[in-house]
Amino acid sequence: MELQMTAPCLLGLEGLVAEELRQMDAREVTAENGRVFFNGDQAMLARANINSRFAERILIVLDRFTAVTFEELFQAVRRLPWSEFIGSTDTFPVKGYSISSTLHSVPDCQSIIKKAAVERLKSVYHTNWFTESGAAHPIQFTIRKNIATIYLDTTGIGLHKRGYRRNSNAAPIKETLAAGIVDLARVHSDSVVCDPFCGSGTLLIEAAFKAMRMAPGLNRRFLAEQWAQIPRTVWQNARAEAVAAIRHDAAFEAYGYDIDPEAIALTEENGGKAG
């Protein structure tokens, strides 16, 4: 199944996200402000979640259309093939935002989109009640200047949450931003990196990921792994590819310093969690 997807990101990292997606064999990669659109199959979806160092999450794009009335929004959303992604017991909460648009009430838009999805699923599953007790399929929407875009979130907890930094110091740098700084610093497999104010070790760990070609999402899970529509083998294969890509022979070295002993302890702990 060919999917259109988008990878939201911090402003300024669009070029880095686009390039890494191309290296993962994504198709029709197009960067916009704060997000990058791309095409691919289910394997690409899994690969992007596991390997992206700069994106905030991976969303499936279901449709983009003009909506200036609630009726237009309802009808467009109801036409979408929801049953291709959402099972009869799955959970599908709705959230989003509206900017510079006629449909400015977010709660009303949420209600309309939820109702439209329910109506479409009713016609497929022939039921009037959805328990929503199964896997989560969060629906997201954006309405910008009357252009509505409807997404499904495949990631869950943001991609900047690598899993190694459950504890941090008072002002931690975001992992995706740290990865961008590391990339711009041209860290290679034989680089020596020094962070004299290492805090919780984020820059050092992201530098090690880059040097050793370690996928930042290798040791965490994603929402779409629970979806019945995506075979478990897709995720298993993507993880196997990521493991095979690790450079165990990298001559990389990193040194971190901090005036606070607790920061040093945090860096050591997080480095251990990161592998």
C-alpha positions in Angstrom: 0.0 0.0 0.0 1.4 3.4 -1.0 1.1 6.0 1.7 1.6 9.7 1.8 3.2 10.7 5.1 4.5 13.8 6.7 7.3 14.3 9.3 6.7 17.4 11.5 9.9 18.9 12.7 11.5 21.9 14.5 11.7 25.0 12.3 15.1 25.0 10.6 15.5 21.2 10.5 13.4 20.6 7.4 16.4 20.1 5.1 17.9 17.6 7.4 14.7 15.6 7.7 14.2 15.6 3.9 17.7 14.4 3.3 17.5 11.6 5.9 14.2 10.4 4.4 15.7 10.3 0.9 18.5 8.2 2.3 15.9 5.8 3.6 14.5 5.5 0.1 11.4 7.7 0.7 9.7 8.9 -2.5 8.4 12.4 -3.5 10.1 14.1 -0.6 8.9 17.8 -0.3 9.9 20.1 2.5 7.6 22.8 3.9 7.9 25.1 6.9 8.0 22.8 10.0 7.2 19.6 8.1 8.3 17.3 5.3 6.0 15.3 3.1 7.0 12.0 1.6 5.6 8.8 0.1 6.4 5.1 0.8 4.9 1.8 1.9 4.5 0.3 5.4 8.2 -0.6 5.5 9.0 3.0 4.9 6.6 4.0 7.7 8.4 1.7 10.2 11.9 2.7 8.9 11.1 6.4 9.3 9.9 6.0 12.9 12.9 3.9 13.9 15.6 5.8 12.1 14.6 9.5 12.0 17.0 11.6 14.1 15.4 15.0 13.4 11.6 14.5 12.9 9.1 14.9 15.8 6.7 12.1 14.6 5.5 10.3 11.5 1.9 11.0 10.4 -0.1 9.3 7.6 -1.7 12.0 5.4 -5.3 10.9 4.6 -6.4 14.0 2.7 -6.0 17.7 2.2 -9.0 19.8 1.1 -10.7 23.2 1.4 -13.3 23.6 4.2 -15.0 26.8 5.1 -18.2 25.3 6.5 -18.8 22.5 9.0 -20.7 20.6 6.3 -17.8 20.7 3.9 -15.5 19.4 6.7 -18.0 16.7 7.7 -18.5 15.4 4.1 -14.8 15.4 3.2 -13.9 13.5 6.4 -16.8 11.0 6.0 -15.5 10.1 2.5 -12.1 8.9 3.8 -11.4 5.2 3.9 -11.2 4.9 7.7 -11.8 1.2 7.8 -8.5 0.6 6.0 -6.7 1.8 9.2 -9.2 1.6 12.0 -10.7 -1.7 13.2 -14.2 -2.1 14.8 -12.8 -2.0 18.4 -9.9 0.4 17.9 -9.6 3.8 19.7 -9.5 6.9 17.5 -9.3 10.2 19.5 -9.2 13.5 17.6 -7.1 16.5 18.2 -5.7 19.4 16.2 -5.7 23.1 15.6 -6.9 25.9 13.3 -5.1 29.0 12.2 -6.4 31.9 10.1 -9.4 29.9 9.1 -13.2 30.4 9.0 -13.6 27.2 11.1 -11.7 28.6 14.1 -13.4 26.6 16.9 -11.1 23.6 17.6 -13.7 21.8 19.9 -16.3 22.1 17.1 -13.9 20.8 14.5 -12.9 17.9 16.7 -16.6 17.0 17.2 -17.4 17.2 13.5 -14.4 15.1 12.5 -15.1 12.4 15.1 -18.7 12.2 14.0 -17.8 11.9 10.4 -15.3 9.1 11.0 -17.9 7.3 13.2 -20.5 7.6 10.4 -18.2 6.1 7.9 -17.1 3.3 10.1 -20.8 2.5 11.0 -21.5 1.9 7.3 -18.6 -0.5 7.1 -18.9 -2.4 10.4 -22.7 -2.2 10.6 -22.8 -1.2 14.2 -24.1 1.8 16.1 -21.6 1.5 19.0 -17.8 1.5 19.1 -16.2 0.3 22.3 -12.9 1.9 21.4 -11.1 -0.6 23.6 -8.4 -1.6 21.1 -5.2 -0.1 19.7 -5.0 3.7 19.5 -5.2 5.3 16.1 -5.1 9.1 17.0 -6.6 11.3 14.3 -5.0 14.7 14.0 -6.1 17.7 11.9 -4.7 21.1 10.9 -6.7 23.9 9.3 -4.5 26.6 7.9 -6.1 29.4 5.8 -9.1 27.2 5.2 -7.0 24.2 4.0 -7.8 21.2 6.2 -5.3 18.2 6.4 -6.4 15.0 8.1 -3.7 12.7 9.6 -3.3 9.5 11.5 -0.5 9.5 14.1 1.7 6.4 13.8 4.3 7.4 16.5 2.6 8.1 19.8 5.1 9.6 22.2 7.2 12.1 20.1 10.3 10.8 18.3 12.5 13.1 20.4 11.7 10.7 23.3 14.4 8.2 22.5 14.0 6.3 25.7 17.4 7.0 27.2 16.6 10.2 29.0 13.8 9.5 31.5 15.7 11.8 33.9 17.3 15.1 32.9 18.6 18.3 34.4 16.8 21.6 34.7 17.1 22.8 31.2 17.6 19.9 28.8 18.1 20.4 25.1 15.5 18.6 22.9 17.0 15.4 21.4 16.0 16.3 17.9 17.6 19.7 18.2 20.8 18.1 19.6 20.9 15.7 16.7 20.6 18.7 14.3 23.5 20.5 16.0 25.6 17.2 15.8 24.9 16.9 12.1 25.9 20.5 11.4 29.1 19.9 13.4 30.0 17.2 10.9 30.5 14.4 13.4 31.9 11.3 11.7 32.8 7.8 12.8 36.3 8.8 13.8 35.4 12.2 15.4 36.3 13.3 18.9 33.5 15.3 20.6 33.8 17.3 23.7 30.9 18.9 25.6 32.3 21.0 28.5 28.8 21.6 29.9 27.2 18.2 29.3 24.1 18.4 31.5 22.3 15.1 31.0 24.5 14.1 28.1 22.2 14.6 25.2 24.7 16.1 22.8 27.2 13.4 23.6 24.7 10.6 23.1 23.3 12.0 19.9 26.9 12.4 18.6 27.5 8.7 19.4 24.3 7.7 17.6 25.5 9.6 14.5 29.0 8.3 14.6 28.0 4.7 15.1 25.0 4.9 12.8 22.7 3.8 15.6 19.0 4.3 15.0 17.6 6.5 17.8 14.3 4.7 17.9 15.8 1.2 18.0 15.0 0.7 21.7 11.5 2.2 21.9 8.0 1.3 20.7 5.5 3.1 18.4 1.8 3.3 18.3 1.5 1.7 14.9 3.2 -1.4 16.1 -0.1 -2.3 17.7 -2.1 -1.8 14.5 -3.6 -5.0 13.1 -3.2 -3.4 9.6 0.6 -3.5 9.7 2.2 -7.0 10.0 4.7 -7.4 12.9 7.2 -8.6 10.3 7.4 -5.1 8.9 8.7 -3.8 12.2 10.9 -6.8 12.8 12.6 -6.3 9.4 13.0 -2.5 9.9 14.7 -3.2 13.3 16.9 -5.9 11.8 18.0 -3.4 9.1 18.8 -0.8 11.8 20.9 -3.3 13.8 22.8 -4.4 10.8 23.7 -0.7 10.0 25.4 -0.1 13.3 29.2 0.6 13.0 30.7 -1.3 15.9 34.2 -0.5 14.5 33.7 3.3 14.9 36.7 5.0 16.4 34.5 7.7 17.9 35.3 9.2 21.3 33.3 11.6 23.4 34.2 13.6 26.5 31.7 15.3 28.8 32.3 17.7 31.7 30.0 19.5 34.2 30.5 21.4 37.4 27.4 19.6 38.9 28.2 16.0 40.1 24.5 15.2 39.6 24.8 16.1 35.9 27.7 13.7 35.5 25.7 10.9 37.2 22.8 11.7 34.8 25.1 11.5 31.8 26.5 8.2 32.8 23.1 6.8 33.5 21.6 8.0 30.2 24.6 6.9 28.2 24.1 3.4 29.7 20.4 3.4 28.7 21.3 4.5 25.2 23.7 1.6 24.8 
